[in-house]
Amino acid sequence: MTAVAATAGSTLLPKIAMASPPQDPVVNTTQKDGKPVTYEKISWRVKPFPMKQVRLGEGPCKIAMEADRQYLRSLPPDRLLHNFRVNAGIPSSAQPFGGWEAPDCELRGHYAGGHYLSAAALMYASSGDEDLKNNANTVVAELGKCQAALKSGYLSAFPIEFFDRLRERQRVWAPFYTVHKIMAGLLDMYVHTGNEQALEMVEKMAGWTAGYTGSLSYDHMQRVLGTEYGGMGEVLCNLYAVTGKEYYLEVAQRFDKKVFFDPLAAHRDELKGLHVNTHIPQVIAAARYYELTGDRRYRDIAEYFWEEVVSERSYCTGGTSNGESWNTDPGKLSTELGPSTTECCCAYNMMKLTRHLFGWSPDPRLMDYYERTLFNHRLGTINPEDGTMMYYLPLASGYWKTFGKPFDSMWCCTGTGSEEYSKLTDTIYFHDDDSLYVNLYIDSHLEWPEKGLSFRQETRFPEEQGTTITVSAKKPALMAINLRIPYWAQRGSVKINGSELPAFSSPASYLTLNRTWKAGDKIELSLPMELHIDPMPDDQTIQAAMYGPLVLAGRLDPVTKEMSYGDYEPKPGDQEKVPDIIAEPARPTAWIEPVDNQALTFNAVGQAKALTLVPLYKVIHDRYVVYWKVDNKSA
Ligand SMILES: [Zn+2]
């Protein structure tokens, strides 16, 4: 972080080590005899605000959140409960969902009793939607009856025999993955809506898990982990953090996958060949082990993994994976572009991991990555028309976006997407004891009642190149406001109450404004965007064009409704041909010119074909190009 000089009436100070507040939103809700308790050994230096203190204003994030909220509201509890009831021997005449919630799908229940509950709980925290909370409470109560009928604490929409197959290493899809989603959903219902029954239910499930895993030797359990494990480590850690029962932490660590952790702890990238989205939750669990035990090895694992994935294995959108896997050595991405690059769940889980690292140390690079992934891979992978979501975000040229069907897809990415757009309020602002971090430029309102402060951020970002923050204060308050200056902001300026400060901060830093803030104080931040390129690390002639934080996509021909819905990815090989781009090496973005009076719209100039470029997140039903093959213009 860069410090700049002091100026009259306000000082711009370097950040110093901060006091240690209690940990994260999970723990904030834990009370004993009316007092907050924490079981965290390593507190976050900076922490988010409870989501109920942040509300979104108009803009692309609100549009995504509302599409998600309407989708969640469209799911009837009886349909969500159908497979659980059937599995528990309770009659159900509801129409089952299709896709990954179909009655014969081995992952059934992952969405209906898992992601749905997490998403509803998070959405309630973000929006206060009481109807949705009531529906989710109904689902919890009815799942409670299913759990009672199944006895033993087990709760799932598929028979317990799936776990026998897992133990014997016979073919089975991912029962712990599914059970983790249900446990996380119940725990989120407890944390965000105060549903006590949900906590009792998840403790029973943890008890069942302890019995199952406790009957296996360490080596046998490691072989089970060779098949699957989901996010069991994380949810059991969180259950310990909420209850203080150390036993859950012990059970959590039975899910440590040794062959995965050991090379990471030794700073060796042996990620090639691994399935991506199942391994990121192992690292999120490692982050939680570090926080709950103080064991530095786990922090090393998490930080090395993050660096390696973000700097060596991620595309311009922030996404990672191809066909769900890492198939190459570090930094080799140019041969990986296809119809099934960058699974959406991976973006969700990497952003979740990023928040932990940021909590430990508020490095602006972490939020640069977060912003990149939010604006390029998360916005634009939910269909604003109906809340359906994508599985892969294809990055090979000439393909298009495919969305699930509302009731007959229910993929993993439908689940993580339902959660993502329910919690867009959770990272805009962080704080420590005496300063505020403005991480993201999103129209929103923040309440900070402990300080008697509230903040109104007004912006049409990214259509507007900056933001305005107005302070409301019951009485004047001395504090630092840290504004993130993104990596892409080469120039910029800030005004306080109309007066421009003589100094600014460098890209990828926080600009600290330290002063006594009073009601009506106004900060105007200007962050001019410029065109820049993001080439493939292993082939500089394959380039994505960016404008500020935004990946620009060449907009090609529209696709039909039939092509837009139902599949994980577009049909391999069905690509619209895209001409090479001719560019000057010294001026690599000179072929892209803004269109007058049309925000975020550009034309290609001097090319074989007329092309329009817009932010990738705005392309919904058109074929597109992200990575261009660029030929040098001969002199
Ligand atoms: Zn997925």
Residues whose N, C-alpha, C, O or C-beta is under 5 A from the ligand:
A	BS01	ZN	E343 C345 C412 C413
